[in-house]
Amino acid sequence: MEATYHLNPGELDEKFLKAMQTLFLHHRVKVTVEIESSDETDSIRSNAYLNETLMRRLKNVEDGLVREVNLSDYQPDA
């Protein structure tokens, strides 16, 4: 079993540790700490599907296949 938690250092408290002990009762665990980048580019590029989607959309822009839309044209009158 694998679980990933995204949290701030202040959330690493006794309550969190107790929850981990309950979740992984009778199992040995490995804890890895990684600093998350605020830049989502690394996450997108490391995911094959998301990276392919991004590259396809960038090519669409370069090829002029994207048109500008004014969102106020689609909003009801206030």
Backbone as CSV, one residue per row, in Angstrom:
resi,resn,N_x,N_y,N_z,CA_x,CA_y,CA_z,C_x,C_y,C_z
1,MET,0.853,-1.184,0.000,0.000,0.000,0.000,0.891,1.237,0.000
2,GLU,0.429,2.253,-0.693,1.156,3.514,-0.751,0.168,4.647,-0.564
3,ALA,0.562,5.653,0.177,-0.291,6.824,0.380,0.583,8.064,0.263
4,THR,0.073,9.086,-0.388,0.787,10.349,-0.528,-0.049,11.440,0.125
5,TYR,0.588,12.226,0.960,-0.075,13.322,1.645,0.644,14.613,1.275
6,HIS,-0.101,15.612,0.913,0.453,16.931,0.611,0.007,17.847,1.748
7,LEU,0.961,18.287,2.560,0.597,19.115,3.699,1.709,20.063,4.088
8,ASN,1.351,20.985,4.937,2.304,21.970,5.438,2.964,21.435,6.701
9,PRO,4.178,21.890,7.017,4.878,21.391,8.201,4.055,21.494,9.488
10,GLY,3.239,22.501,9.622,2.417,22.664,10.819,1.386,21.564,10.995
11,GLU,1.079,20.853,9.921,0.100,19.771,9.988,0.725,18.445,10.416
12,LEU,2.037,18.420,10.551,2.727,17.221,11.013,2.710,17.216,12.537
13,ASP,1.576,16.856,13.085,1.415,16.874,14.530,1.113,15.469,15.048
14,GLU,0.872,15.383,16.336,0.603,14.084,16.961,-0.643,13.417,16.375
15,LYS,-1.646,14.213,16.041,-2.876,13.679,15.446,-2.572,12.989,14.104
16,PHE,-1.729,13.619,13.301,-1.336,13.027,12.012,-0.577,11.718,12.241
17,LEU,0.372,11.733,13.170,1.145,10.514,13.444,0.255,9.386,13.955
18,LYS,-0.698,9.699,14.798,-1.636,8.677,15.295,-2.446,8.091,14.144
19,ALA,-2.852,8.941,13.205,-3.603,8.462,12.042,-2.745,7.521,11.202
20,MET,-1.461,7.845,11.048,-0.545,6.979,10.288,-0.353,5.641,10.998
21,GLN,-0.232,5.687,12.319,-0.082,4.453,13.083,-1.308,3.563,12.914
22,THR,-2.476,4.156,12.914,-3.707,3.389,12.741,-3.807,2.832,11.327
23,LEU,-3.482,3.648,10.337,-3.585,3.241,8.940,-2.633,2.104,8.601
24,PHE,-1.415,2.167,9.135,-0.396,1.178,8.780,-0.081,0.235,9.936
25,LEU,-1.051,-0.019,10.770,-0.890,-0.896,11.915,-0.321,-2.246,11.468
26,HIS,0.673,-2.731,12.164,1.315,-4.023,11.904,2.131,-4.062,10.616
27,HIS,2.501,-2.908,10.082,3.338,-2.853,8.880,4.535,-1.951,9.147
28,ARG,5.648,-2.294,8.565,6.816,-1.426,8.617,6.639,-0.389,7.510
29,VAL,6.966,0.873,7.782,6.763,1.946,6.798,8.077,2.655,6.504
30,LYS,8.119,3.279,5.353,9.239,4.130,4.957,8.686,5.543,4.793
31,VAL,9.335,6.505,5.409,8.884,7.889,5.328,9.886,8.670,4.491
32,THR,9.392,9.319,3.446,10.218,10.164,2.587,9.634,11.568,2.614
33,VAL,10.474,12.561,2.813,10.013,13.949,2.829,10.552,14.636,1.593
34,GLU,9.669,15.294,0.862,10.037,15.981,-0.375,9.436,17.375,-0.353
35,ILE,10.214,18.359,-0.691,9.710,19.724,-0.766,9.012,19.892,-2.110
36,GLU,7.760,20.294,-2.053,7.000,20.487,-3.284,7.381,21.805,-3.929
37,SER,7.492,21.770,-5.224,7.746,22.984,-5.977,6.419,23.698,-6.183
38,SER,6.427,25.008,-6.075,5.203,25.760,-6.344,4.952,25.863,-7.851
39,ASP,5.953,25.496,-8.632,5.831,25.496,-10.084,5.267,24.146,-10.524
40,GLU,4.132,24.138,-11.174,3.486,22.895,-11.581,4.111,22.293,-12.838
41,THR,5.041,22.992,-13.456,5.642,22.509,-14.698,6.290,21.148,-14.521
42,ASP,7.027,20.954,-13.429,7.683,19.664,-13.199,6.663,18.535,-13.098
43,SER,5.559,18.778,-12.403,4.515,17.762,-12.259,3.899,17.425,-13.609
44,ILE,3.627,18.434,-14.403,3.020,18.207,-15.717,3.981,17.457,-16.619
45,ARG,5.229,17.871,-16.651,6.206,17.233,-17.535,6.540,15.805,-17.119
46,SER,6.400,15.477,-15.834,6.710,14.123,-15.385,5.544,13.162,-15.606
47,ASN,4.371,13.681,-15.954,3.199,12.863,-16.241,3.050,12.802,-17.761
48,ALA,3.235,11.605,-18.326,3.241,11.454,-19.791,1.966,11.998,-20.438
49,TYR,0.812,11.672,-19.869,-0.455,12.123,-20.451,-0.565,13.652,-20.414
50,LEU,-0.279,14.243,-19.248,-0.387,15.703,-19.125,0.622,16.415,-20.010
51,ASN,1.844,15.872,-20.086,2.864,16.486,-20.927,2.462,16.428,-22.401
52,GLU,1.942,15.285,-22.829,1.496,15.149,-24.225,0.361,16.123,-24.527
53,THR,-0.567,16.257,-23.594,-1.680,17.191,-23.769,-1.169,18.622,-23.876
54,LEU,-0.244,18.995,-22.996,0.342,20.333,-23.030,1.040,20.590,-24.361
55,MET,1.851,19.640,-24.832,2.585,19.810,-26.084,1.623,19.931,-27.273
56,ARG,0.550,19.134,-27.259,-0.441,19.200,-28.336,-1.130,20.565,-28.344
57,ARG,-1.458,21.063,-27.162,-2.132,22.367,-27.082,-1.209,23.506,-27.488
58,LEU,0.059,23.411,-27.117,1.022,24.431,-27.554,1.157,24.434,-29.070
59,LYS,1.170,23.249,-29.676,1.259,23.154,-31.134,0.017,23.760,-31.780
60,ASN,-1.146,23.528,-31.179,-2.383,24.124,-31.698,-2.288,25.643,-31.708
61,VAL,-1.713,26.218,-30.667,-1.534,27.674,-30.604,-0.583,28.121,-31.700
62,GLU,0.546,27.430,-31.825,1.540,27.779,-32.852,0.958,27.671,-34.259
63,ASP,0.069,26.699,-34.472,-0.534,26.487,-35.791,-1.759,27.365,-36.033
64,GLY,-2.097,28.214,-35.063,-3.238,29.113,-35.223,-4.579,28.431,-35.100
65,LEU,-4.636,27.297,-34.419,-5.880,26.544,-34.290,-6.683,26.922,-33.050
66,VAL,-6.275,27.979,-32.377,-6.954,28.427,-31.170,-7.526,29.805,-31.444
67,ARG,-8.762,30.015,-31.023,-9.349,31.330,-31.239,-9.623,32.000,-29.904
68,GLU,-9.573,33.306,-29.904,-9.811,34.081,-28.703,-11.307,34.193,-28.463
69,VAL,-11.713,34.044,-27.218,-13.125,34.095,-26.858,-13.313,35.127,-25.755
70,ASN,-14.327,35.950,-25.885,-14.673,36.919,-24.857,-15.739,36.271,-23.972
71,LEU,-15.379,35.934,-22.734,-16.299,35.230,-21.844,-17.545,36.024,-21.516
72,SER,-17.462,37.323,-21.554,-18.658,38.137,-21.261,-19.737,37.920,-22.316
73,ASP,-19.382,37.449,-23.500,-20.380,37.144,-24.528,-21.253,35.951,-24.121
74,TYR,-20.798,35.149,-23.172,-21.499,33.944,-22.768,-22.131,34.052,-21.391
75,GLN,-21.995,35.197,-20.750,-22.574,35.389,-19.423,-23.908,36.102,-19.554
76,PRO,-24.864,35.674,-18.734,-26.155,36.371,-18.796,-26.023,37.814,-18.335
77,ASP,-26.845,38.657,-18.858,-26.809,40.077,-18.469,-27.157,40.206,-16.990
78,ALA,-26.386,41.038,-16.306,-26.613,41.217,-14.857,-27.615,42.305,-14.599
